[in-house]
Amino acid sequence: MVAVAAVAARATDYNVPVTITVNGVSTEQKSVFSVNESNGLYDITLKNFTLQSADASMPVGNVEIKGITPYRDGNATLLIANNTVSITPGDDPNVTFWMAAMLPPVNIDLRGKIEGDQLRCYIDIDLSASMGQVIQVAIGDGYQITNQSFENWHTSVADYVEPNGWHSFESATGALAALAGHHIEKSDDAHSGKASARIFATSIFGIIANGTMTTGRMNADAMSATDPANHAYLDMSMTDVDGNGDPFYTPMYAVPDSIAAWVKFSQGTPNSAHPYATLSAVITDGTRYQDPEDKAYTNVVAKAKNSEIAVTDGQWVRVTAPFIGTGNDVAPKAVLVTASTNADGGQGSGNDELLIDDIEFIYNAKVTGLKIKGQDVPGFASDNKSYEMEVNGEITADDIEVAVDGTGARVVKTVETEGDHYLCTVRAISADMSVMATYVIQVKSSATAISTLKPAAGQTTYFTLDGRQATALAPGRIYICRQADGTTHKIRR
């Protein structure tokens, strides 16, 4: 990693979705995120930041962080900062009072990246002193699922509703869409917040129609439940929108490590041969894809599937599934997430139901190994963030080897000379910028010894008898003094 070279000043405003999480409950809104670059440093501003809930809104103000040193990682510019800032009043003419006027300076923790025209940032705003909580702000889309807590719903057809960003047979395509029936509704039995999604099966003349929900669009084109003509699909080239004005796909710009959700699953009539509900996610390049598949697809980046969601006996249970890459050389652009009351088409019973809430993608950023100049950091453990060691020779960032367990995780490595040692800092950041782990290693090296450290003209540098630079002189001890011309002599302090 090297700092990005200074370039001409420029400013960009991103009109992006913002997800705000307070006490575990997330809300979504649109906001303007301004990025200004000048002389190689970045200033960022979250404009007119507002805390919103279902009942009220609380205008906070502008959150601005200045003088951020960027780092280059491939095509991405990474921004990392931990600053104390003063939130200032916003400029929205419709707001008469901003909380900024009442807030003391607050600590801001930022992790962000700019890659092409895509922006992704996480900002933790520490309002524990004034409001007793830390507010997490996720900026930019394409890393999590829209409306993952199912708090927001829209009317699809007639009086039926679907969760924002999600769809069932109410908005299906296909010749038999009108016969597919009603399979989803809003439930007040929630794992968090006030709502969850309830998907349920039906039975017509003994034929089971599974309850199914997807971030794409359902298609009903065959009488047989096992026919792949009945499927969920996405296609980013299509311009159709749902009852909320949203497309029938979810953007996705990274590969998570897993998908997780909270569920309640019950079978009205137990079926030992087909006892499981299912949750799956398929990341693609955005071209047409359907689940279940009707052919071999080469546009798939990775898949995750849990097809063994058992009856939960009326309890909320967390289920997960890891993503497995396909090896196809395509970039992630969209994800198709699908949940169904049975892992097998047309199976189960006509009164099976699956309540689902708080679906999220999990991104890891745990460092599993550290080496410097090929030497293992002694006693390394992921949960221990501070180390000391000795190596031979000069150290640069390229000499630090980092193993990380997160798919697509970013690593920032910096090396500074501090007194008689190198200070090596390693930051591992998850692909979605939500998690960062920082490790600091103090390294003594022959390169920090008397033979390599030369004082400036007119100055003297002091070393201990073992050749290490001394930052403070202790009374009664003997030191070696080195002059700018290279001459040395001993003194007793």
C-alpha positions in Angstrom: 0.0 0.0 0.0 1.2 3.5 -0.8 -0.4 6.8 -0.3 -2.2 8.1 -3.4 -0.2 10.8 -5.2 -1.5 14.4 -5.0 -3.6 15.4 -8.0 -5.6 18.5 -9.0 -8.4 19.4 -6.6 -11.8 18.0 -7.5 -15.2 17.4 -5.8 -17.9 14.8 -6.3 -21.4 14.6 -4.8 -22.9 11.1 -4.5 -26.7 11.0 -4.1 -26.7 7.6 -2.4 -28.9 5.4 -0.2 -27.9 5.6 3.5 -28.8 2.9 6.0 -28.8 4.1 9.6 -28.7 1.6 12.5 -29.6 2.6 16.0 -30.0 0.0 18.8 -30.0 -2.8 16.2 -32.8 -1.3 14.1 -32.1 -0.1 10.6 -33.8 2.6 8.6 -33.1 3.8 5.0 -33.0 7.2 3.4 -31.4 9.1 0.6 -28.6 11.5 1.3 -25.8 13.5 -0.4 -22.3 12.4 0.4 -19.7 14.9 -0.8 -16.1 13.9 -1.5 -13.5 16.7 -2.1 -9.9 15.8 -3.1 -7.1 18.4 -2.9 -3.3 18.0 -2.7 -3.6 14.3 -2.2 -5.9 14.5 0.8 -9.7 14.0 1.1 -12.5 15.9 2.8 -15.8 14.1 3.1 -19.2 15.4 4.2 -22.4 13.6 4.9 -24.9 16.4 4.2 -28.1 17.0 6.2 -27.8 13.8 8.2 -31.2 12.9 9.8 -32.2 10.2 12.2 -35.4 8.7 11.0 -37.9 6.3 12.5 -41.4 5.2 11.6 -42.8 7.8 13.9 -40.5 10.8 13.6 -37.3 12.3 12.2 -34.5 14.1 14.0 -32.4 16.4 11.8 -28.8 16.2 13.1 -26.7 18.2 10.6 -23.5 17.9 8.5 -20.9 15.4 9.5 -17.5 16.5 8.0 -14.1 14.8 8.2 -11.1 16.7 6.8 -7.5 15.8 5.7 -7.9 12.1 5.2 -4.8 10.3 3.8 -6.0 7.9 1.0 -4.5 4.5 0.1 -4.6 2.8 -3.2 -5.6 -0.9 -3.4 -5.8 -2.0 -7.0 -8.5 0.2 -8.6 -9.9 1.3 -5.2 -9.1 4.3 -3.1 -9.4 3.5 0.6 -10.2 6.2 3.2 -9.6 5.5 6.9 -10.0 8.1 9.7 -10.7 8.3 13.4 -11.3 11.9 14.3 -13.1 14.1 16.8 -15.3 16.5 14.9 -18.0 19.1 15.5 -21.3 18.4 13.6 -22.5 21.6 12.0 -26.1 22.6 11.1 -27.3 21.5 7.7 -28.6 23.6 4.8 -31.9 22.0 4.1 -34.3 25.0 3.9 -37.2 22.8 5.1 -35.5 22.2 8.5 -35.8 24.9 11.2 -33.7 23.3 13.9 -30.6 21.0 13.8 -29.4 18.9 16.7 -25.9 20.0 15.8 -26.5 23.2 17.9 -26.8 21.0 21.0 -24.1 18.4 20.4 -20.5 18.5 21.8 -17.7 17.3 19.6 -18.1 13.7 18.7 -15.7 10.8 17.7 -16.1 9.7 14.1 -14.7 6.3 12.9 -14.7 6.1 9.1 -13.9 3.2 6.7 -14.6 3.8 3.0 -13.6 3.1 -0.6 -14.2 4.7 -4.0 -13.9 2.3 -6.9 -14.9 3.6 -10.3 -18.2 5.3 -9.9 -19.1 3.2 -6.8 -18.9 4.6 -3.3 -19.1 2.6 -0.1 -18.5 4.0 3.4 -19.2 3.1 7.0 -19.2 5.8 9.6 -19.6 5.1 13.3 -20.8 8.3 15.1 -20.2 8.2 18.8 -23.1 10.0 20.5 -22.8 8.0 23.7 -22.1 11.2 25.7 -25.3 13.0 24.5 -27.6 10.3 23.4 -26.2 7.1 25.0 -25.5 5.3 21.8 -23.2 4.8 18.8 -25.0 5.3 15.4 -23.7 3.3 12.5 -24.2 4.9 9.0 -23.7 2.7 5.9 -23.4 4.8 2.8 -23.9 3.4 -0.7 -25.7 0.3 -2.0 -24.6 -3.0 -3.5 -23.4 -4.8 -0.4 -26.5 -5.6 1.6 -30.1 -6.4 0.8 -32.7 -3.7 0.5 -35.2 -3.6 3.4 -33.4 -6.5 5.1 -35.5 -6.1 8.3 -38.9 -6.0 6.4 -40.1 -2.8 8.0 -41.2 -1.3 4.7 -44.0 -2.6 2.4 -45.8 -1.6 -0.8 -49.0 -2.6 -2.6 -48.3 -5.0 -5.5 -51.8 -5.8 -6.9 -55.3 -5.3 -5.6 -55.0 -5.2 -1.8 -51.9 -7.5 -1.6 -48.6 -6.2 -0.3 -45.0 -7.1 -0.8 -41.9 -6.0 1.2 -39.9 -3.2 -0.5 -37.2 -4.8 -2.6 -38.8 -8.2 -2.4 -41.4 -10.0 -4.5 -43.6 -13.1 -4.5 -46.3 -14.4 -6.9 -48.4 -11.3 -6.4 -46.1 -9.6 -9.0 -45.2 -12.7 -11.0 -44.8 -13.0 -14.8 -45.7 -16.0 -16.9 -48.8 -17.5 -18.5 -50.1 -19.0 -15.2 -49.2 -16.0 -13.0 -52.9 -15.2 -12.4 -53.4 -18.7 -11.0 -50.3 -18.7 -8.8 -52.3 -17.3 -5.8 -51.3 -15.3 -2.7 -48.2 -16.4 -0.8 -46.8 -13.5 1.2 -48.0 -11.1 3.9 -46.7 -8.7 6.5 -46.5 -10.1 10.0 -46.1 -8.3 13.4 -44.3 -11.3 14.8 -40.8 -9.9 14.3 -37.3 -10.8 15.4 -36.5 -7.1 15.6 -38.4 -4.0 14.8 -42.1 -4.2 14.1 -42.5 -6.5 11.1 -41.3 -9.7 9.4 -42.2 -11.4 6.2 -44.6 -14.4 6.3 -44.5 -16.6 3.3 -46.9 -19.5 3.2 -47.8 -22.5 1.0 -51.3 -23.3 -0.4 -53.0 -26.4 -1.6 -55.4 -26.6 -4.6 -56.9 -30.0 -5.3 -54.0 -31.6 -3.4 -51.3 -29.8 -5.4 -48.9 -27.9 -3.1 -47.8 -24.5 -4.1 -44.8 -23.5 -2.0 -44.7 -20.0 -0.5 -41.7 -18.3 -2.1 -40.2 -14.8 -1.9 -37.3 -13.4 -3.9 -35.3 -10.2 -4.5 -35.8 -10.9 -8.2 -39.2 -11.7 -9.9 -41.3 -14.9 -9.8 -42.4 -16.6 -13.0 -45.2 -19.1 -13.3 -45.4 -20.9 -16.6 -46.0 -24.6 -15.8 -48.6 -26.7 -14.0 -45.9 -28.9 -12.5 -44.3 -27.4 -9.4 -41.0 -29.1 -10.3 -40.8 -27.7 -13.8 -38.0 -25.0 -14.1 -40.5 -22.9 -16.0 -41.6 -21.9 -12.5 -38.7 -20.0 -11.1 -37.3 -16.8 -9.6 -35.1 -14.7 -11.9 -33.3 -11.5 -12.4 -32.2 -9.5 -15.4 -30.7 -6.1 -15.0 -31.5 -5.2 -18.6 -35.2 -5.2 -17.9 -36.8 -1.9 -17.1 -39.9 -3.2 -15.2 -40.6 -1.8 -11.8 -42.7 -3.0 -8.9 -45.5 -1.2 -7.0 -42.8 0.9 -5.1 -41.1 1.9 -8.3 -38.1 -0.4 -7.7 -36.6 -2.8 -10.2 -36.8 -6.6 -9.9 -33.2 -7.0 -8.9 -30.7 -6.1 -6.2 -27.3 -4.6 -7.1 -24.3 -6.5 -5.6 -20.7 -5.3 -5.9 -18.8 -7.8 -3.7 -18.9 -11.5 -2.6 -19.8 -11.9 1.1 -18.5 -14.7 3.2 -22.0 -15.9 4.1 -25.7 -15.1 4.3 -27.7 -15.1 7.5 -31.3 -14.7 8.5 -33.7 -15.2 11.5 -36.5 -17.6 10.8 -39.6 -19.3 12.3 -40.6 -22.3 10.3 -43.6 -24.6 10.8 -45.2 -27.4 8.8 -48.9 -27.6 9.1 -48.7 -31.3 8.4 -45.3 -32.8 9.2 -43.6 -34.3 6.1 -40.7 -36.5 7.0 -39.6 -36.9 3.4 -39.6 -33.2 2.8 -39.1 -31.5 6.2 -37.0 -28.5 5.3 -37.5 -24.9 4.2 -34.8 -23.2 2.2 -32.8 -19.9 1.7 -30.5 -19.3 -1.2 -28.5 -16.5 -2.7 -26.8 -16.4 -6.2 -24.4 -13.6 -7.2 -24.3 -12.9 -10.9 -22.9 -10.4 -13.4 -26.4 -9.0 -13.8 -27.4 -10.8 -17.0 -30.4 -13.1 -16.9 -30.3 -15.9 -14.4 -33.0 -18.1 -12.9 -33.4 -20.4 -9.9 -34.0 -23.3 -10.2 -31.7 -23.3 -13.2 -32.8 -24.5 -16.7 -29.2 -24.8 -18.0 -25.6 -24.4 -17.1 -25.0 -20.7 -16.4 -21.5 -19.1 -16.8 -22.6 -15.7 -15.4 -22.6 -16.8 -11.8 -19.9 -15.5 -9.4 -20.8 -17.4 -6.2 -23.7 -19.3 -4.6 -24.9 -19.8 -1.0 -27.7 -22.2 0.0 -29.2 -23.6 3.2 -31.8 -26.3 2.2 -32.1 -27.8 5.7 -34.0 -25.2 7.6 -35.9 -27.4 10.1 -39.1 -26.7 12.1 -38.2 -24.2 14.8 -41.0 -25.0 17.3 -42.2 -21.4 17.5 -38.8 -19.9 18.2 -36.7 -17.5 16.2 -33.6 -19.3 14.9 -30.6 -17.9 13.1 -29.7 -19.8 9.9 -26.6 -19.3 7.7 -25.1 -20.5 4.5 -21.5 -19.9 3.2 -20.8 -18.5 -0.3 -18.9 -20.8 -2.6 -17.3 -19.3 -5.7 -17.9 -20.8 -9.1 -14.6 -20.0 -10.7 -16.3 -18.0 -13.5 -14.3 -15.0 -14.5 -17.2 -12.4 -14.1 -17.6 -9.4 -11.9 -20.4 -9.3 -9.3 -23.2 -6.9 -10.2 -26.5 -8.4 -8.9 -27.8 -11.0 -6.4 -30.9 -13.2 -6.4 -32.0 -14.1 -2.9 -34.8 -16.6 -2.6 -36.6 -18.1 0.4 -39.2 -20.9 0.2 -41.4 -23.0 2.5 -39.9 -26.2 1.2 -36.5 -27.1 -0.3 -38.3 -29.3 -2.8 -40.8 -27.9 -5.3 -44.4 -28.9 -4.7 -43.6 -30.6 -1.4 -44.5 -30.1 2.3 -48.1 -29.3 3.1 -50.6 -26.6 2.1 -50.4 -24.8 5.4 -46.6 -24.6 5.9 -45.3 -21.1 6.8 -41.9 -19.4 7.0 -41.5 -16.2 8.9 -38.2 -14.5 8.0 -36.5 -11.3 9.3 -33.2 -9.6 9.5 -31.5 -11.1 6.4 -28.0 -9.9 6.0 -24.7 -10.7 4.2 -21.8 -11.4 6.5 -18.3 -10.0 5.6 -15.3 -11.2 7.5 -12.0 -9.3 8.1 -10.2 -11.5 10.6 -6.4 -11.7 10.2 -5.4 -15.3 10.6 -1.6 -14.9 10.1 1.1 -12.2 10.1 4.7 -12.4 8.9 7.4 -9.7 8.6 10.3 -10.5 6.3 9.2 -14.1 6.2 9.3 -14.4 10.0 6.0 -15.2 11.9 4.9 -12.6 14.3 5.6 -14.4 17.7 2.5 -15.5 19.5 0.1 -14.2 16.9 -3.6 -14.6 17.7 -6.4 -12.9 15.8 -7.8 -11.3 19.0 -4.5 -9.9 20.2 -3.8 -6.6 18.5 -0.3 -5.6 19.8 3.1 -7.4 19.3 6.9 -6.9 19.6 9.5 -8.7 17.6 13.0 -8.4 16.2 14.1 -8.9 12.5 17.2 -8.2 10.4 17.3 -5.5 7.8 15.2 -2.6 6.7 11.4 -3.0 6.7 8.9 -1.7 4.2 5.2 -2.4 3.8 6.0 -5.1 1.1 7.8 -7.1 3.8 4.6 -7.6 5.7 2.6 -10.7 4.8 -1.1 -10.8 5.9 -3.5 -13.8 5.7 -7.2 -12.7 6.0 -10.2 -15.0 6.2 -12.6 -12.5 4.4 -13.4 -12.9 0.7 -12.6 -9.5 -0.9 -11.2 -8.1 2.4 -8.8 -5.1 2.0 -5.5 -4.8 3.8 -3.7 -1.5 4.5 -0.1 -1.8 5.7 2.1 1.1 6.9 5.6 1.3 8.3 7.0 4.2 10.3 10.3 4.6 12.2 9.7 5.5 15.8 12.7 5.9 18.1 14.8 2.7 17.9 12.2 0.5 16.3 9.8 0.2 13.3 6.1 0.7 14.0 4.2 -1.6 11.6 0.4 -1.1 11.4 -1.9 -3.5 9.6 -5.5 -2.8 9.0 -7.8 -5.5 7.7 -11.2 -4.1 6.3 -14.1 -6.3 5.2 -15.2 -6.0 1.6 -18.3 -4.0 2.6 -16.3 -1.6 4.9 -18.3 -2.6 7.9 -15.6 -4.2 9.9 -11.9 -3.2 10.5 -9.3 -4.9 12.7 -6.1 -3.1 13.5 -2.8 -4.7 14.5 0.4 -2.9 15.7 3.8 -4.6 15.7 6.9 -2.9 17.2 9.9 -4.3 15.4 13.5 -3.9 16.4 15.8 -4.3 13.5 19.5 -3.9 12.6 18.3 -1.1 10.3 17.4 1.0 13.3 20.9 0.6 14.7 23.9 3.0 14.9 25.3 1.9 11.6 22.2 3.1 9.6 20.8 6.1 11.5 22.7 9.3 10.7 21.9 12.6 12.4 21.3 15.8 10.4 24.0 18.4 10.2 24.7 20.0 13.6 22.8 17.4 15.5 23.8 14.4 17.7 22.2 11.0 17.9 22.5 8.8 21.0 22.7 5.0 21.1 22.8 2.4 23.8 25.8 0.1 24.0 24.0 -2.6 22.0 23.6 -0.2 19.1 20.0 0.8 19.5 18.9 4.5 19.1 18.0 6.0 22.5 15.0 8.4 22.6 15.7 9.3 26.3 18.9 9.2 28.3 18.8 7.6 31.8 21.2 9.0 34.5 24.3 6.9 35.2 24.2 5.0 31.9 26.8 5.0 29.1 25.8 6.0 25.6 27.4 6.3 22.2 27.1 9.7 20.5 27.2 9.9 16.7 27.8 13.2 14.9 26.6 14.1 11.4 30.1 13.5 10.0 30.0 9.9 11.3 32.4 10.3 14.2 31.4 8.6 17.5 32.4 8.8 21.2 31.1 7.5 24.5 29.6 9.6 27.3 28.2 8.8 30.7 24.9 10.5 31.4 
